């Protein structure tokens, strides 16, 4: 990054703690208000404790549209 943007990088890098699939499901079910099965299906597509970035965006937009 420093060589591409010619910006100095100071300080320590932030490292994320790894979470397991069950923790990811619980967090996303609570935060996105989706069913556990929807979340498990999305996580299985990504093969790990991950989701595609477009999936929460679609969920968020549909929730916003429903509330208007």
N, CA, C and O atoms as CSV, one atom per row, in Angstrom:
chain,resi,resn,atom,element,x,y,z
A,1,UNK,N,N,0.823,-1.182,0.000
A,1,UNK,CA,C,0.000,0.000,0.000
A,1,UNK,C,C,0.870,1.250,0.000
A,1,UNK,O,O,0.582,2.213,-0.711
A,2,UNK,N,N,1.908,1.234,0.779
A,2,UNK,CA,C,2.784,2.401,0.849
A,2,UNK,C,C,3.438,2.680,-0.496
A,2,UNK,O,O,3.585,3.843,-0.874
A,3,UNK,N,N,3.829,1.654,-1.220
A,3,UNK,CA,C,4.480,1.878,-2.510
A,3,UNK,C,C,3.496,2.303,-3.588
A,3,UNK,O,O,3.886,3.013,-4.515
A,4,UNK,N,N,2.240,1.898,-3.503
A,4,UNK,CA,C,1.239,2.296,-4.487
A,4,UNK,C,C,0.772,3.727,-4.295
A,4,UNK,O,O,0.665,4.481,-5.262
A,5,UNK,N,N,0.494,4.103,-3.064
A,5,UNK,CA,C,-0.067,5.427,-2.787
A,5,UNK,C,C,0.957,6.420,-2.256
A,5,UNK,O,O,0.653,7.601,-2.089
A,6,UNK,N,N,2.160,5.949,-1.993
A,6,UNK,CA,C,3.218,6.789,-1.444
A,6,UNK,C,C,2.791,7.429,-0.119
A,6,UNK,O,O,3.090,8.592,0.153
A,7,UNK,N,N,2.093,6.649,0.683
A,7,UNK,CA,C,1.672,7.080,2.016
A,7,UNK,C,C,2.428,6.264,3.050
A,7,UNK,O,O,2.553,5.048,2.904
A,8,UNK,N,N,2.926,6.902,4.075
A,8,UNK,CA,C,3.615,6.131,5.109
A,8,UNK,C,C,2.611,5.327,5.947
A,8,UNK,O,O,1.516,5.798,6.254
A,9,UNK,N,N,2.996,4.158,6.291
A,9,UNK,CA,C,2.160,3.320,7.151
A,9,UNK,C,C,2.826,3.273,8.512
A,9,UNK,O,O,3.956,2.802,8.647
A,10,UNK,N,N,2.119,3.764,9.518
A,10,UNK,CA,C,2.660,3.776,10.875
A,10,UNK,C,C,1.726,3.026,11.798
A,10,UNK,O,O,0.542,2.873,11.498
A,11,UNK,N,N,2.230,2.572,12.882
A,11,UNK,CA,C,1.406,1.861,13.857
A,11,UNK,C,C,1.312,0.386,13.534
A,11,UNK,O,O,1.972,-0.115,12.623
A,12,UNK,N,N,0.492,-0.287,14.288
A,12,UNK,CA,C,0.338,-1.722,14.108
A,12,UNK,C,C,-0.881,-2.010,13.241
A,12,UNK,O,O,-1.837,-1.235,13.208
A,13,UNK,N,N,-0.830,-3.118,12.555
A,13,UNK,CA,C,-1.956,-3.555,11.739
A,13,UNK,C,C,-3.019,-4.166,12.641
A,13,UNK,O,O,-2.713,-4.742,13.685
A,14,UNK,N,N,-4.249,-4.034,12.228
A,14,UNK,CA,C,-5.336,-4.657,12.979
A,14,UNK,C,C,-5.509,-6.079,12.480
A,14,UNK,O,O,-5.591,-6.317,11.276
A,15,UNK,N,N,-5.563,-7.013,13.399
A,15,UNK,CA,C,-5.806,-8.397,13.025
A,15,UNK,C,C,-7.138,-8.829,13.622
A,15,UNK,O,O,-7.448,-8.536,14.776
A,16,UNK,N,N,-7.905,-9.521,12.823
A,16,UNK,CA,C,-9.203,-9.997,13.262
A,16,UNK,C,C,-9.064,-11.357,13.911
A,16,UNK,O,O,-8.267,-12.189,13.477
A,17,UNK,N,N,-9.844,-11.574,14.950
A,17,UNK,CA,C,-9.888,-12.892,15.565
A,17,UNK,C,C,-10.769,-13.786,14.703
A,17,UNK,O,O,-11.839,-13.373,14.255
A,18,UNK,N,N,-10.322,-14.985,14.480
A,18,UNK,CA,C,-11.109,-15.928,13.690
A,18,UNK,C,C,-12.348,-16.347,14.487
A,18,UNK,O,O,-12.281,-16.562,15.697
A,19,UNK,N,N,-13.460,-16.456,13.793
A,19,UNK,CA,C,-14.679,-16.939,14.438
A,19,UNK,C,C,-15.129,-18.191,13.710
A,19,UNK,O,O,-14.809,-18.394,12.539
A,20,UNK,N,N,-15.873,-19.024,14.413
A,20,UNK,CA,C,-16.354,-20.236,13.763
A,20,UNK,C,C,-17.710,-19.971,13.104
A,20,UNK,O,O,-18.291,-18.898,13.262
A,21,UNK,N,N,-18.190,-20.947,12.379
A,21,UNK,CA,C,-19.419,-20.797,11.605
A,21,UNK,C,C,-20.616,-20.504,12.503
A,21,UNK,O,O,-21.466,-19.684,12.153
A,22,UNK,N,N,-20.690,-21.160,13.648
A,22,UNK,CA,C,-21.834,-20.949,14.548
A,22,UNK,C,C,-21.887,-19.516,15.063
A,22,UNK,O,O,-22.968,-18.936,15.160
A,23,UNK,N,N,-20.733,-18.937,15.395
A,23,UNK,CA,C,-20.692,-17.546,15.837
A,23,UNK,C,C,-21.113,-16.605,14.713
A,23,UNK,O,O,-21.832,-15.633,14.947
A,24,UNK,N,N,-20.664,-16.895,13.493
A,24,UNK,CA,C,-21.031,-16.065,12.346
A,24,UNK,C,C,-22.534,-16.113,12.104
A,24,UNK,O,O,-23.158,-15.086,11.839
A,25,UNK,N,N,-23.112,-17.303,12.196
A,25,UNK,CA,C,-24.556,-17.451,12.010
A,25,UNK,C,C,-25.309,-16.651,13.073
A,25,UNK,O,O,-26.234,-15.906,12.751
A,26,UNK,N,N,-24.917,-16.803,14.325
A,26,UNK,CA,C,-25.598,-16.092,15.416
A,26,UNK,C,C,-25.535,-14.576,15.236
A,26,UNK,O,O,-26.537,-13.886,15.423
A,27,UNK,N,N,-24.365,-14.062,14.875
A,27,UNK,CA,C,-24.219,-12.614,14.706
A,27,UNK,C,C,-25.072,-12.093,13.554
A,27,UNK,O,O,-25.758,-11.081,13.690
A,28,UNK,N,N,-25.028,-12.781,12.432
A,28,UNK,CA,C,-25.754,-12.290,11.268
A,28,UNK,C,C,-27.259,-12.463,11.405
A,28,UNK,O,O,-28.022,-11.643,10.893
A,29,UNK,N,N,-27.694,-13.507,12.081
A,29,UNK,CA,C,-29.126,-13.676,12.339
A,29,UNK,C,C,-29.621,-12.543,13.223
A,29,UNK,O,O,-30.696,-11.992,12.987
A,30,UNK,N,N,-28.847,-12.198,14.232
A,30,UNK,CA,C,-29.231,-11.113,15.138
A,30,UNK,C,C,-29.173,-9.752,14.451
A,30,UNK,O,O,-30.102,-8.957,14.592
A,31,UNK,N,N,-28.115,-9.470,13.721
A,31,UNK,CA,C,-27.922,-8.148,13.141
A,31,UNK,C,C,-28.753,-7.904,11.888
A,31,UNK,O,O,-29.244,-6.794,11.682
A,32,UNK,N,N,-28.918,-8.922,11.049
A,32,UNK,CA,C,-29.666,-8.750,9.804
A,32,UNK,C,C,-31.113,-9.196,9.906
A,32,UNK,O,O,-31.904,-8.989,8.985
A,33,UNK,N,N,-31.455,-9.811,11.036
A,33,UNK,CA,C,-32.822,-10.298,11.272
A,33,UNK,C,C,-33.274,-11.247,10.167
A,33,UNK,O,O,-34.380,-11.119,9.642
A,34,UNK,N,N,-32.424,-12.187,9.824
A,34,UNK,CA,C,-32.757,-13.223,8.851
A,34,UNK,C,C,-32.910,-14.541,9.590
A,34,UNK,O,O,-32.519,-14.658,10.751
A,35,UNK,N,N,-33.475,-15.524,8.920
A,35,UNK,CA,C,-33.637,-16.824,9.563
A,35,UNK,C,C,-32.294,-17.550,9.611
A,35,UNK,O,O,-31.388,-17.274,8.824
A,36,UNK,N,N,-32.197,-18.458,10.529
A,36,UNK,CA,C,-30.965,-19.242,10.669
A,36,UNK,C,C,-30.699,-20.041,9.404
A,36,UNK,O,O,-29.549,-20.186,8.989
A,37,UNK,N,N,-31.754,-20.559,8.792
A,37,UNK,CA,C,-31.572,-21.353,7.575
A,37,UNK,C,C,-31.051,-20.509,6.422
A,37,UNK,O,O,-30.194,-20.967,5.666
A,38,UNK,N,N,-31.552,-19.282,6.270
A,38,UNK,CA,C,-31.038,-18.386,5.224
A,38,UNK,C,C,-29.543,-18.143,5.406
A,38,UNK,O,O,-28.766,-18.183,4.452
A,39,UNK,N,N,-29.167,-17.894,6.644
A,39,UNK,CA,C,-27.772,-17.612,6.938
A,39,UNK,C,C,-26.895,-18.830,6.696
A,39,UNK,O,O,-25.816,-18.711,6.115
A,40,UNK,N,N,-27.342,-19.991,7.133
A,40,UNK,CA,C,-26.557,-21.205,6.920
A,40,UNK,C,C,-26.389,-21.503,5.436
A,40,UNK,O,O,-25.329,-21.960,5.007
A,41,UNK,N,N,-27.432,-21.244,4.652
A,41,UNK,CA,C,-27.336,-21.460,3.212
A,41,UNK,C,C,-26.278,-20.546,2.595
A,41,UNK,O,O,-25.492,-20.984,1.755
A,42,UNK,N,N,-26.258,-19.289,3.006
A,42,UNK,CA,C,-25.273,-18.345,2.473
A,42,UNK,C,C,-23.860,-18.726,2.892
A,42,UNK,O,O,-22.933,-18.652,2.085
A,43,UNK,N,N,-23.688,-19.131,4.135
A,43,UNK,CA,C,-22.360,-19.522,4.620
A,43,UNK,C,C,-21.861,-20.771,3.900
A,43,UNK,O,O,-20.669,-20.884,3.613
A,44,UNK,N,N,-22.756,-21.704,3.606
A,44,UNK,CA,C,-22.346,-22.907,2.880
A,44,UNK,C,C,-21.867,-22.562,1.476
A,44,UNK,O,O,-20.947,-23.200,0.965
A,45,UNK,N,N,-22.479,-21.559,0.842
A,45,UNK,CA,C,-22.031,-21.132,-0.483
A,45,UNK,C,C,-20.604,-20.606,-0.437
A,45,UNK,O,O,-19.839,-20.783,-1.386
A,46,UNK,N,N,-20.250,-19.961,0.666
A,46,UNK,CA,C,-18.917,-19.353,0.796
A,46,UNK,C,C,-17.891,-20.300,1.393
A,46,UNK,O,O,-16.702,-19.982,1.425
A,47,UNK,N,N,-18.327,-21.446,1.860
A,47,UNK,CA,C,-17.443,-22.478,2.419
A,47,UNK,C,C,-16.618,-21.977,3.602
A,47,UNK,O,O,-15.392,-22.083,3.605
A,48,UNK,N,N,-17.293,-21.438,4.590
A,48,UNK,CA,C,-16.600,-20.973,5.786
A,48,UNK,C,C,-17.447,-19.955,6.514
A,48,UNK,O,O,-18.619,-19.773,6.185
A,49,UNK,N,N,-16.877,-19.294,7.493
A,49,UNK,CA,C,-17.611,-18.302,8.287
A,49,UNK,C,C,-17.620,-16.957,7.556
A,49,UNK,O,O,-17.243,-15.931,8.124
A,50,UNK,N,N,-18.050,-16.971,6.301
A,50,UNK,CA,C,-18.055,-15.783,5.467
A,50,UNK,C,C,-19.385,-15.668,4.730
A,50,UNK,O,O,-20.131,-16.640,4.620
A,51,UNK,N,N,-19.669,-14.481,4.231
A,51,UNK,CA,C,-20.793,-14.269,3.320
A,51,UNK,C,C,-20.301,-13.374,2.190
A,51,UNK,O,O,-19.335,-12.629,2.356
A,52,UNK,N,N,-20.967,-13.448,1.044
A,52,UNK,CA,C,-20.652,-12.535,-0.046
A,52,UNK,C,C,-21.116,-11.137,0.355
A,52,UNK,O,O,-22.158,-10.996,0.995
A,53,UNK,N,N,-20.375,-10.125,-0.003
A,53,UNK,CA,C,-20.700,-8.756,0.372
A,53,UNK,C,C,-22.053,-8.317,-0.178
A,53,UNK,O,O,-22.742,-7.515,0.453
A,54,UNK,N,N,-22.433,-8.818,-1.311
A,54,UNK,CA,C,-23.723,-8.417,-1.898
A,54,UNK,C,C,-24.904,-8.926,-1.087
A,54,UNK,O,O,-25.961,-8.295,-1.085
A,55,UNK,N,N,-24.751,-10.042,-0.403
A,55,UNK,CA,C,-25.871,-10.625,0.334
A,55,UNK,C,C,-26.372,-9.710,1.470
A,55,UNK,O,O,-27.573,-9.448,1.524
A,56,UNK,N,N,-25.510,-9.209,2.385
A,56,UNK,CA,C,-26.031,-8.300,3.412
A,56,UNK,C,C,-26.570,-7.002,2.815
A,56,UNK,O,O,-27.503,-6.413,3.361
A,57,UNK,N,N,-26.001,-6.557,1.714
A,57,UNK,CA,C,-26.477,-5.339,1.070
A,57,UNK,C,C,-27.908,-5.532,0.560
A,57,UNK,O,O,-28.750,-4.651,0.731
A,58,UNK,N,N,-28.181,-6.661,-0.055
A,58,UNK,CA,C,-29.529,-6.955,-0.543
A,58,UNK,C,C,-30.508,-7.059,0.627
A,58,UNK,O,O,-31.622,-6.541,0.550
A,59,UNK,N,N,-30.103,-7.716,1.693
A,59,UNK,CA,C,-30.947,-7.849,2.881
A,59,UNK,C,C,-31.250,-6.472,3.461
A,59,UNK,O,O,-32.401,-6.167,3.772
A,60,UNK,N,N,-30.230,-5.648,3.606
A,60,UNK,CA,C,-30.396,-4.302,4.172
A,60,UNK,C,C,-31.342,-3.462,3.317
A,60,UNK,O,O,-32.245,-2.813,3.844
A,61,UNK,N,N,-31.142,-3.474,2.021
A,61,UNK,CA,C,-32.022,-2.692,1.135
A,61,UNK,C,C,-33.459,-3.170,1.195
A,61,UNK,O,O,-34.386,-2.359,1.201
A,62,UNK,N,N,-33.652,-4.478,1.241
A,62,UNK,CA,C,-35.027,-4.989,1.299
A,62,UNK,C,C,-35.700,-4.618,2.620
A,62,UNK,O,O,-36.899,-4.340,2.646
A,63,UNK,N,N,-34.942,-4.613,3.711
A,63,UNK,CA,C,-35.484,-4.195,5.013
A,63,UNK,C,C,-35.845,-2.707,4.989
A,63,UNK,O,O,-36.891,-2.312,5.505
A,64,UNK,N,N,-34.977,-1.882,4.387
A,64,UNK,CA,C,-35.266,-0.448,4.290
A,64,UNK,C,C,-36.507,-0.188,3.440
A,64,UNK,O,O,-37.354,0.629,3.802
A,65,UNK,N,N,-36.609,-0.883,2.315
A,65,UNK,CA,C,-37.775,-0.711,1.445
A,65,UNK,C,C,-39.061,-1.138,2.145
A,65,UNK,O,O,-40.106,-0.507,1.981
A,66,UNK,N,N,-38.976,-2.208,2.922
A,66,UNK,CA,C,-40.164,-2.702,3.634
A,66,UNK,C,C,-40.631,-1.722,4.720
A,66,UNK,O,O,-41.825,-1.646,5.013
A,67,UNK,N,N,-39.712,-0.988,5.305
A,67,UNK,CA,C,-40.078,-0.054,6.377
A,67,UNK,C,C,-40.602,1.267,5.846
A,67,UNK,O,O,-41.190,2.037,6.604
A,68,UNK,N,N,-40.406,1.554,4.559
A,68,UNK,CA,C,-40.876,2.825,4.000
A,68,UNK,C,C,-42.296,2.745,3.547
A,68,UNK,O,O,-42.842,3.731,3.052
